[in-house]
Amino acid sequence: MKATIKHQDIIFEINLSQPIDISLPLSNTDQNPIAWYIEKPEIEPVRFGDWVGKVSEGSSSTNFNNIFFNPHGHGTHTECLGHITREFYSINQSLKQFFFTAEVISVVPQAQGEDFVITKVQIENALQGKSPEAIIIRTLPNSSEKTSKKYSNTNWPYLLEEAAAFIRESEIQHLLIDLPSVDKEHDEGKLLAHKAFWNVKNVNQLNADARMNCTITELIYVNDSIADGSYILNLQIASFENDASPSKPVLYKIL
């Protein structure tokens, strides 16, 4: 089904019947990706004495599960600047629009000492002068191992502060990446890329020009079948009053 979207006075045509899901599902299996030193998610039926909330066990007419998970460590999630501030800010209050122009880019992180990093020059070259509302970064190589990888203590690649600042200065509002964090795993709590993107100068007292409505989405997976280029992004979250929510970013080709 084709649809016409008018966005910032520009008309886009997309096919709603051909969504491109770049999220990772959450499960209680060993295939679930994990970061930040936690165990896999728990999905278990509710139990009241002999009653079990699971149809296959015979005592319930419905499946009735509790789910215990961490949005930052268990899969695709979208976070607001409340992730790094002393004062509470909610992703549900920060993200109020859900369709954006987006650019998918592929980047090979560069060796820097013992690390691999994404630089300002790489982002600038990949964008080729474009200023989308969202940027989607696919790191190369792009193995399907990313869909189930155990990231803890792997020193994954990360964005240099200069790269995150360039994304901010380009007025890109939403940053999506296929890593557990835009920052270095062990960075002594500096969070340089997070702070640069959100323009947070002091986590204890938020500056007036901090980017309240901008988001970072981590642990996506951009399949090799998805070409670099321009798309419409539908960024879906659950209505959690929390700094982050599990999310489902979906791309649509522009016809």
N, C-alpha and C positions, 0 to 999 in steps of 0.2 A: 504494500500500500504506500503510494507516494504521498508526501506531505510537503507543503510549502511553509517555510518559516521566515518571518520578517524579524530580523535581529539587527538592532542599531541601524535601521533604515536600509538594510541590505536584504535582498530576498535570496533565500537558499532553498533548494529542493533536495529532499532526502527520501530514502525508501525505508519506511518504518518496519517493513517486514524483513529487513536485512541488518539487524543490530550486530555489532561487533563487541562482544563482552571482553574486557581486559582485566576483569577481577579474578581473584583466586578464591575458590569456595572454602568454607570452613567445615571441617569434619573431625570426628574423634578417632581418626585412623592415623597410622604412621605416615601416610602420604601428605598430611597437613604440614605446610611450611611452618617453621618455628624460629623466632628470634628472641633475644633478650633473656636467655637462660631459664626459660619456663618449660613446663611439660605440655603435651598436646592438650587440646580442648577436651572438656568432659561433656558428653551428652547422655543423660541417664533418665529413665522413667521415674516419675514421682512414686513414692511408696508410702502407703498408710497401712501399717500392720500387714495383713495378707493381701491387701489390694495393691496391684502394680499397674501403673499407667501405660500398659503396652498390650495392644490387641492380641498379639501372637502368644502372650502368656495366659490369655483366657479370662482374666479377672476384670478387664476393662473393655468398654465399647469404643474407646478412643485411645490414640497415642498422645501422651501427656508428659513431655520431657522437660526437665531442667537443663539449662545449658550454662556451663561455666567457661568463660574464655577471656582473653585479653585482646582488645582491638589492636594494640600496637604490636603484639608479638605473634598473632595467630592468623594473619592473612591481610588481604587488602583493606585498608582503612584510610579515612580522611580526617585530618586534624585541623583545628584552628589555632590561633596564637595562644589560646588558653593552655596549650600543651606545655608552654615554657614560662608562664607568668605566675606570680604569687596570687594575684586576684583571679577568681574563677571566671572563665568565659566558656561558653558552650558552642559546640559545632552546630547544634540545632538552631541556635539563635544567630550564628554568624553566617551560615550559608542559606540564603533565601531565594536565590535563583539557581536553576539547574541545567540550563542549556548554554553552551559556550562555543565560540569558535576555537579550534584547537589545531595544533601542529604536532605531528609525530616526528621525532628525530631519532637517529641512531648514533651512538657515540662509543668509541673505543677508549676506555679510561687509560690515562697515561701513567707510566711508572714515575713515582716521585719518592725516592728513598725506598722504604719498605712498603709503601702504600701505592694504590692506584687511584688517580684523581680525575675529575672532570673539570676542565678549565673554562674560563670566560671565552677564550678564543674559539674553543670547540663549539660552545653553545652559539656564539655569534655567527660562526661560519655555517652551522647547520640551519639556523633560522633564515639566513640569506635576506635580511632586512625585513622579514615579516614580523608583525606584532599581534599575534593571536591573544585571546583571553586566557588560553590554557596551553601549557607545553607538556608533552608526554615524552619522557626520555627512556629509550630502550638502550640498555648497555650491551655491548658486544664483547665476547661471543654471547650468543643468546640460547644457551642450552635449555631444553625442557626440564632439566634438573631444577630450575628455578621454582617450578610449581610445587616441589616437595622438599626443598633444601632446608637443612638445619644450619642456620646462619650464625649461631652463637659462637663467639671466639674465632671467626673466620677473617676478620679485618676486611670487610667488604669495601669496594670502591665508594667514593663519596664526592660530593660537590665541594670545590674550593669556595671560600667566602666570596671571592671576586666573581665567581660564576653565579652564585645566588644573588649577589648585588646587581649584576647585569640583568638577570631575569626580572628583578624588582624594577630597575630603571627602565626596562622595556615595557613596563606597565602590564606585565603578564600577571594575572590574578590567581591562577591555579597551576600548581606545579605537581606533576605526577611522575613517579619514577619506579623502576622495577627492583628496588633495593629496600632493605628494612628501614633505612634512614637516609636522609640527604646528608647527614653528618657521619664522621668517622666513628666507628664502634666504640673505641676507647679514646675519648677526647678530653678527659678530665672535666666534663660538664660544660665545656665552652659553647657548644651548639652554635658554631659560627654561621653555618649556612641557614639554619632555622632563623636565627636573629636577623641575618642580612635580608632574607626574603621577606619576613614580616616587618622589617624596619623597627625591631624592638631594641631599644638602646639600654633600657633598665628593666629587668624582669620584676623588680620590686615596686616600681612606680611607672606605669605605662605612659609613654610619650604620646602627645596628641596626634602625631602623624604616623603612628603604628597602623599597620594594614589589617584592620579589624575583620574585613569580609573576605580576606584571601585565605586559601587553603593549601595544604600539602597532602598529597595522597601517596602512600608508600605501599610496597609489596604488590604492585600490579604485575601482569605478565602480558607482553605484547608479542604475540606469535609472529614468526617470520613471514607468514602469509599476509600480514598487514604492512602495506607499503608506507614508507615515509611520505609525509605530505599533509594536506589540509583536510580536516574533518569537522563535523559537529559533535561535540561531547555532551552527553547527558550524564551528569554526576549525581548518582543516587545515594542517599544515606538513609539509615534508620534514625528515628526521632529520639536520639539519646541526648539528654541534658548532661553532657560529658565533654571533655576536651576533644574526644575523638569518637568516631563511630565506624563500625564495619561498613564498607561501601561497595557500590557496584558501578564503576564507570563504564559507560557504553558509548561506542563510537558509531557514527553514521557517515558513510561516504557522501560527499557532495556531488550531486548529479549534474 
